[in-house]
Amino acid sequence: MEKPKYNLWQNSGYMIAAAWKRHKPVLWLCIITAALSVAASTLGIFIAPSIIYAVETAAPIGRLVFIILAFAGALLMVGAAEAYVATNILFGRVVVRSVITSRIHEKICKTSYPNIENQDVRKKMEKAAIATQSNSEAAEAIWTTLTDLLKNIAGFVIYLLLMSSLPIWIFALILGTTILGFFVNRYVNGWGFRHRDEEAQYTRKMRYIIRSSSDHTLAKDVRIFGMKDWLNDVFDSGLRAYRGFIARREKVYIWGNIVDTILSFARNGIAYFYLIHLVVTDNLSASTFVLTFAVIGGFTTWVGGILTGFETLHKQSLDITAVREFIEYHEPFKFTDGTPLAANSKSVYEIELRNVSFCYPGAERNSLENITLKIKPGEKLAVVGLNGAGKTTLVKLICGFYDPTKGEVLLNGQDIRQYNRHDYYAHFSAVFQDFSIIATTIGENVTQTDMNVDENKMKECIEKAGLTEKVNSLPNKFDTHVTKLVYEDGIELSGGETQRLMLARALYKNAPVIILDEPTAALDPIAESDIYNKYNEMAGGRTSVYISHRLASTKFCDRVIFIDDGSITEEGTHDELLRLGGKYSELYEIQSHYYRENPAIVSHPV
C-alpha cells in the first residue's frame, strides 16, 4: 500500500493557510457555526430536565412559563444565528476552492511539457480535478468536516464536565469502544486510496467517451460510420467495470459500518442499563434521570461525531493529498529558478543542436539519433521527411518542449537548460499541426489575451494575414465568436481561414523565431503554397523553421534538411537536393507528377 505523502493534519493546515491568505472569514464562520451548534445542543438537553424540576419542586405557574419562554427564546435566537451564518458561509468556501482550482489550472498551463504527456501526471491531474469539481468534494467539503469536528470536540468537553459525577468505567467503556471503532473504520476507509489508480482508470475512460461523443468535430463520423452503438458499448463496458469497482468498495465500507454499529450498541446499551439501575436502587429523581440520560446520549453522539469526523477528514485528506501531489509534482525544467532571458525581435539568435539524440519515455529506440544542426540568424530552414521520420520531435527539441536524452540544444552558444523555460518559449511564434482555436472572439484568438490589447496592431496583423475581407463580412467584425462550443453565434472558419488566423496570431506575438510544424497538412497544394508564401512574406528577416511533408513548399527556403529514420541524411537547397538524386529527389518526383497536366509514368514505388 502506498503511503499518502501528507497526513490529515498537514492537509488541514494547507487548507487553513489557503483560507487565511485568501478569505479569512471562512475560518471565523467555521468557529461561529460550531459554537452555535454546541449552544443549541446544550440548551436542548436542559429544557426537559428544567421543566420537570420545576414541576417536582411545585414551582409557581409563572416560573414554569418563564422557563419555557426563556428556553424557546434562546433556541430561537441561536437558530436564527445558525441560519444566517449558513446562508453566508457558502460564498467564502467557494472562493477558497476556486483558489485551489486556480493552482491546478496554473500547474496544467505552466508545468514542463514532458509532464503533460506523462501518464502518471495525467492520473494525478484527473484525481485533483475530481477533488475540486463540486461543493461536495474534498476541497470545499473539508470546511464542513472541520466545523463538525470543532463542534464535536467542544461538545465532548462540555458534556464530559456534566458527567464528572459518573463512575470512571463508563468513560472507559465509551472511549474504548469509540477509539477501537475509529481505527477499524480508518483502515476500511483507506481502501479507496489504495485503489485510487484503478478508479481513475475507469472514470478517465468514461469521460473520454463522453467528451468525444459530444465533440461536434466527430458528429459527421458518428453518423456516416454508425458509431453510436459502438460508442455506447464502449461506455457501457466502462460503466459496468466502474460499477463492479464501486460494489467492491461498498462491501468493504459496509463491514466497517457493521463493526461500528456493534460497538455503538455495546457502549450505549451498557450505559443506559446503568442509569436504570440507579433509578431502581438509589431513587434517582426524574429530572436528574432525564438530564443524565440526555447527557450520556449526547456524550456518545459527540464521541461518535469525533470518530465520524476523523474518518471523513481522513478520506478528504487523501483527496487533498492528490491535489497537492499534482500541484507540487517535480518539474524537470527550470522556471523561476532559471536564468532570466528576455526576448527581443530585433536581436540576433542562433539555435544549435549539438550531437542530439532523443528517446521518448518507455520507447525502445531513439526517435532522433546524433543530430547536429545549426540554424543561423535570419535563416529559413525547411525540415522534410516521411511521416514518423522525427520532424515533429525535432521541433519539440528546438522549442524546448523536451530536453535531449543526449547532447545539447544551444541558444547563441548557451545550453537552454540553464534558462527560465518560460522566457525561452517567449522567443518563438509557432503554428502546429493541431490548431489551438479558442472558443472566444477572433480578436482574442489573435492577441491571446484581453488585457493591454493593441487593437491597431491586431488589425494590422489580420490585414497582413489576408483575413480582413472575411472579418469585415461578419456582423460583429473582430468581436465575432469562433466555434460553437461555447457561443451559439460562433462561426466555423474554413481550413485556409483558420491558417490565416494562426498566421495573424504568430505575427501579433512578433517573436524572433517562427516555427511551422505541418500546419497546412489538411489543405490542397495550391492553398498550401499560398499560405506558405504568406508566411514567407511576413517572416521578414526572422529565423524560420518550416516542417512539411510536401517538398514543393520548401522552394523559398535557404536550406532544406531531409530526415530519415531519425537522422539527417541530406542537406542543401531545394535545387541542390534535386541534383543530388537521393531520397529527397525521389520523393519530390513522386509527389510532383500527380499535379502535372500529362504526368509521365514513373517507376518509383509509392
C-alpha positions, 0 to 999 in steps of 0.5 A: 500500500502506498503511503499518502505523502501528507497526513490529515493534519498537514492537509488541514493546515494547507487548507487553513493557510489557503483560507487565511491568505485568501478569505479569512472569514471562512475560518471565523464562520467555521468557529461561529457555526460550531459554537452555535451548534454546541449552544443549541445542543446544550440548551436542548438537553436542559429544557426537559430536565428544567421543566420537570424540576420545576414541576417536582419542586411545585414551582409557581405557574409563572416560573414554569412559563418563564422557563419555557419562554426563556428556553424557546427564546434562546433556541430561537435566537441561536437558530436564527444565528445558525441560519444566517451564518449558513446562508453566508458561509457558502460564498467564502468556501467557494472562493477558497476552492476556486483558489485551489482550482486556480493552482491546478489550472496554473500547474496544467498551463505552466508545468514542463511539457514532458509532464503533460504527456506523462501518464502518471501526471495525467492520473494525478491531474484527473484525481485533483480535478475530481477533488475540486469539481463540486461543493461536495468534494474534498476541497470545499467539503473539508470546511464542513468536516472541520466545523463538525469536528470543532463542534464535536470536540467542544461538545465532548468537553462540555458534556464530559464536565456534566458527567464528572459525577459518573463512575470512571468505567463508563468513560472507559467503556465509551472511549474504548469502544469509540477509539477501537471503532475509529481505527477499524473504520480508518483502515476500511476507509483507506481502501479507496486510496489504495485503489485510487489508480484503478478508479481513475482508470475507469472514470478517465475512460468514461469521460473520454467517451463522453467528451468525444461523443459530444465533440461536434468535430466527430458528429459527421463520423458518428453518423456516416460510420454508425458509431453510436452503438459502438460508442455506447458499448464502449461506455457501457463496458466502462460503466459496468467495470466502474460499477463492479469497482464501486460494489467492491468498495461498498462491501468493504465500507459496509463491514466497517459500518457493521463493526461500528454499529456493534460497538455503538450498541455495546457502549450505549446499551451498557450505559443506559442499563446503568442509569436504570439501575440507579433509578431502581436502587438509589431513587434517582429523581426524574429530572436528574434521570432525564438530564443524565440520560440526555447527557450520556446520549449526547456524550456518545453522539459527540464521541461518535461525531469525533470518530465520524469526523476523523474518518471523513477528514481522513478520506478528504485528506487523501483527496487533498493529498492528490491535489497537492501531489499534482500541484507540487509534482517535480518539474524537470525544467527550470522556471523561476529558478532559471536564468532570466532571458528576455526576448527581443525581435530585433536581436540576433539568435542562433539555435544549435543542436549539438550531437542530439539524440532523443528517446521518448519515455518507455520507447525502445529506440531513439526517435532522433539519433546524433543530430547536429544542426545549426540554424543561423540568424535570419535563416529559413530552414525547411525540415522534410521527411516521411511521416514518423521520420522525427520532424515533429520531435525535432521541433519539440527539441528546438522549442524546448518542449523536451530536453535531449536524452543526449547532447545539447540544444544551444541558444547563441552558444548557451545550453537552454537548460540553464534558462527560465523555460518560460522566457525561452518559449517567449522567443518563438511564434509557432503554428502546429499541426493541431490548431489551438482555436479558442472558443472566444472572439477572433480578436482574442484568438489573435492577441491571446489575451484581453488585457493591454490589447493593441487593437491597431496592431491586431488589425494590422496583423489580420490585414497582413494575414489576408483575413480582413475581407472575411472579418469585415463580412461578419456582423460583429467584425473582430468581436465575432465568436469562433466555434460553437462550443461555447457561443451559439453565434460562433462561426466555423472558419474554413481550413485556409481561414483558420491558417490565416488566423494562426498566421495573424496570431504568430505575427501579433506575438512578433517573436524572433523565431517562427516555427511551422510544424505541418500546419497546412497538412489538411489543405490542397497544394495550391492553398498550401503554397499560398499560405506558405508564401504568406508566411514567407512574406511576413517572416521578414528577416526572422529565423524560420523553421518550416516542417512539411511533408510536401517538398514543393513548399520548401522552394523559398527556403535557404536550406532544406534538411531531409530526415530519415529514420531519425537522422539527417541524411541530406542537406542543401537547397531545394535545387541542390537536393534535386541534383543530388538524386537521393531520397529527397529527389525521389520523393519530390518526383513522386509527389510532383507528377500527380499535379502535372497536366500529362504526368509521365509514368514513373517507376518509383514505388509509392 
